[in-house]
């Protein structure tokens, strides 16, 4: 399963739509392990582009601090799970917390 996380300075970027890079993390959910992590440059910011682009990258789950309602709806239409309100922590910590059912997510920090 591939998990996508917006990244800034090695940690989760709190605003999903304006990050410079994404971590694409391949995982083994059964073993609760990380297989591979790849950092890729985000495409230019354009409304509605990221859900399609991340789907093309194979993402099945998005971990984000904040995300607009339209983006959440577009991910849901594509069958991609979105977890919002995640803290600005290191990528490995977030992914392992998610895989082990311990990711403590809070409220959506995005107000649009």
Buried (B, 14 or more C-beta within 10 A) or exposed (E): BBBBBBBBEEBBBBBBBEBEBBBBBBBEEEEEEBEEBEBBEBEEEEEEBBBBBBBEEEBBBBBBBBBBEEBBEBBEEEEBBBBBBBBEBEBEEBBBBBBEEEBEBEEBBBEE
